[in-house]
Amino acid sequence: MTAKIGKVEVFSIGMPLVGTFTSGGKSNSVTHCVVVRITAADGAVGISSIDPSSKAKSPHTAPELAQAIRDRLGPALIGEDAGNVNRIFEIGSKLTPAQPGAVAGVELACIELTCRRQGIALHDYVGGAVLDRVQFNGWVGELPADAAATEAKRWQDAGFKSLKIKVGTGVAADAERVTAVRDAVGGGVQLRMDANMQYDVAGALELCHAVKSSDMQLFEQPTPKDDLDGLATIRRQGGISIMADESISDHASLVRVIKADCADFVKFGIKQAGGLLPAARMLATAEAAGLPVVLGHGFGLDLSTMAEIMLGATSHNIVPGLECVGPLKVVDTVATTRLDISSGSIPLPAGPGLGIMLDEAKLAQYSEIAT
């Protein structure tokens, strides 16, 4: 039975953060997101959210993605079968080829609608879960060493088994921060460090050697995204496993990273991949290439977070410690119940779909005027 799309709604959301977060040299106190709700002619509903990075540039900002869905994708999807996701993806890719995030928003909402009609969770839609519980990754910002150590211990005491340490301040300060965190948490926590492209090859290698004794799980994106040769050099000479993140923007870029032999891990999220099904295909490609995947994005609403939680439970090639931790960074939710991941892990959610309902009052409270 088809589910013809009768309405596509778009909500531009400005969700305040619990503090000011700095990543890649840019600070922000609000995350700008897009919520999509698709309603079929028979009343069935599907929802999703897309959460561009604070560093997103045109045409990938939240207002631009919202406008693309509102003005182009939405009208074109009226009357289409929400269950025919290949057709939905084809339409979206033709209308907004430069904005895969917009396509991801409508694709996931259509899949969520289909899951609700079938009474299954999102992880069942993509083949089923292999995990009964999912773990999350905490983070430590570019803080002074003593403050970083205190923050890391707080995450450990809460139950987190892995942490990301932001670096980019400079080799001396970064090495002091990493060493202090390792001393604070001991050997029972996996540590990742993330430079957000703020190093060159020489500086990254110097940092690798400076933290050699800290037993790092991986070093995320030390150099600019297009410098795959630089990543490969650091991988060969630094003694720490390298993860490509910003270098991964779609399936083709994942293949380029694989061919360049410049990473031991890769990272992406559903929006970054261009949708749930593209993300699932990228997971399969990475696994075939022998590359474990760190899944998730740092700033997001409960909807996109839950989608990555459910996808993250479907493969043992996904590294424990999902990075979809947006709910820990925002003051509230637009759902009727709030997702609590503050203990570092949760049981596998059951759905149907995402198992989340939108709160109309919260949508209105955090709505931003479209521009």
Secondary structure as the mmCIF struct_conf table of DSSP 4:
data_model
#
loop_
_struct_conf.conf_type_id
_struct_conf.id
_struct_conf.beg_label_comp_id
_struct_conf.beg_label_asym_id
_struct_conf.beg_label_seq_id
_struct_conf.end_label_comp_id
_struct_conf.end_label_asym_id
_struct_conf.end_label_seq_id
STRN STRN1 LYS A 4 LYS A 4
STRN STRN2 ILE A 5 SER A 23
TURN_TY1_P TURN_TY1_P1 GLY A 24 GLY A 25
STRN STRN3 LYS A 26 ALA A 40
TURN_TY1_P TURN_TY1_P2 ALA A 41 ASP A 42
BEND BEND1 GLY A 43 GLY A 43
STRN STRN4 VAL A 45 ILE A 50
TURN_TY1_P TURN_TY1_P3 SER A 54 LYS A 55
TURN_TY1_P TURN_TY1_P4 SER A 58 PRO A 59
BEND BEND2 HIS A 60 THR A 61
HELX_RH_AL_P HELX_RH_AL_P1 ALA A 62 ALA A 68
HELX_RH_PI_P HELX_RH_PI_P1 ILE A 69 LEU A 73
HELX_RH_AL_P HELX_RH_AL_P2 GLY A 74 LEU A 77
TURN_TY1_P TURN_TY1_P5 ILE A 78 GLY A 79
BEND BEND3 GLU A 80 GLU A 80
STRN STRN5 ASP A 81 ASP A 81
TURN_TY1_P TURN_TY1_P6 ALA A 82 GLY A 83
HELX_RH_AL_P HELX_RH_AL_P3 VAL A 85 LEU A 95
TURN_TY1_P TURN_TY1_P7 PRO A 97 ALA A 98
HELX_RH_AL_P HELX_RH_AL_P4 PRO A 100 GLN A 118
TURN_TY1_P TURN_TY1_P8 GLY A 119 GLY A 119
STRN STRN6 ALA A 121 ALA A 121
HELX_RH_AL_P HELX_RH_AL_P5 LEU A 122 TYR A 125
TURN_TY1_P TURN_TY1_P9 VAL A 126 GLY A 127
BEND BEND4 VAL A 130 VAL A 130
BEND BEND5 ASP A 132 ASP A 132
STRN STRN7 ARG A 133 GLN A 135
STRN STRN8 PHE A 136 PHE A 136
STRN STRN9 GLY A 138 VAL A 140
BEND BEND6 GLU A 142 GLU A 142
HELX_RH_AL_P HELX_RH_AL_P6 ALA A 145 ALA A 158
TURN_TY1_P TURN_TY1_P10 GLY A 159 GLY A 159
BEND BEND7 LYS A 161 LYS A 161
STRN STRN10 SER A 162 LYS A 166
BEND BEND8 THR A 169 THR A 169
HELX_RH_AL_P HELX_RH_AL_P7 VAL A 171 VAL A 185
HELX_RH_3T_P HELX_RH_3T_P1 GLY A 186 GLY A 188
BEND BEND9 VAL A 189 VAL A 189
STRN STRN11 GLN A 190 ASP A 194
TURN_TY1_P TURN_TY1_P11 ASN A 196 MET A 197
HELX_RH_AL_P HELX_RH_AL_P8 VAL A 201 ALA A 210
TURN_TY1_P TURN_TY1_P12 VAL A 211 VAL A 211
HELX_RH_3T_P HELX_RH_3T_P2 LYS A 212 SER A 214
BEND BEND10 GLN A 217 GLN A 217
STRN STRN12 LEU A 218 GLU A 220
BEND BEND11 THR A 223 THR A 223
TURN_TY1_P TURN_TY1_P13 LYS A 225 ASP A 226
HELX_RH_AL_P HELX_RH_AL_P9 LEU A 228 GLN A 237
BEND BEND12 GLY A 238 ILE A 240
STRN STRN13 ILE A 242 ALA A 244
BEND BEND13 ASP A 245 ASP A 245
TURN_TY1_P TURN_TY1_P14 GLU A 246 SER A 247
BEND BEND14 SER A 249 ASP A 250
HELX_RH_AL_P HELX_RH_AL_P10 HIS A 251 ALA A 260
TURN_TY1_P TURN_TY1_P15 ASP A 261 ASP A 261
BEND BEND15 ASP A 264 ASP A 264
STRN STRN14 PHE A 265 PHE A 268
HELX_RH_AL_P HELX_RH_AL_P11 ILE A 270 ALA A 273
TURN_TY1_P TURN_TY1_P16 GLY A 274 GLY A 274
BEND BEND16 GLY A 275 GLY A 275
HELX_RH_AL_P HELX_RH_AL_P12 LEU A 276 ALA A 288
TURN_TY1_P TURN_TY1_P17 ALA A 289 GLY A 290
STRN STRN15 VAL A 293 LEU A 295
BEND BEND17 GLY A 298 PHE A 299
HELX_RH_AL_P HELX_RH_AL_P13 ASP A 302 GLY A 312
TURN_TY1_P TURN_TY1_P18 ALA A 313 ALA A 313
BEND BEND18 THR A 314 THR A 314
TURN_TY1_P TURN_TY1_P19 HIS A 316 ASN A 317
STRN STRN16 ILE A 318 ILE A 318
HELX_LH_PP_P HELX_LH_PP_P1 VAL A 319 VAL A 319
BEND BEND19 PRO A 320 GLY A 321
STRN STRN17 LEU A 322 LEU A 322
HELX_RH_3T_P HELX_RH_3T_P3 GLY A 326 LEU A 328
TURN_TY1_P TURN_TY1_P20 LYS A 329 LYS A 329
STRN STRN18 VAL A 330 VAL A 330
BEND BEND20 VAL A 331 VAL A 331
BEND BEND21 VAL A 334 VAL A 334
STRN STRN19 ALA A 335 ALA A 335
BEND BEND22 THR A 336 THR A 337
TURN_TY1_P TURN_TY1_P21 SER A 342 SER A 343
BEND BEND23 GLY A 344 GLY A 344
STRN STRN20 SER A 345 PRO A 347
HELX_LH_PP_P HELX_LH_PP_P2 LEU A 348 PRO A 349
BEND BEND24 PRO A 352 PRO A 352
STRN STRN21 GLY A 353 GLY A 353
TURN_TY1_P TURN_TY1_P22 LEU A 354 LEU A 354
BEND BEND25 GLY A 355 GLY A 355
STRN STRN22 LEU A 358 LEU A 358
HELX_RH_AL_P HELX_RH_AL_P14 GLU A 360 GLN A 365
TURN_TY1_P TURN_TY1_P23 TYR A 366 TYR A 366
STRN STRN23 SER A 367 SER A 367
#
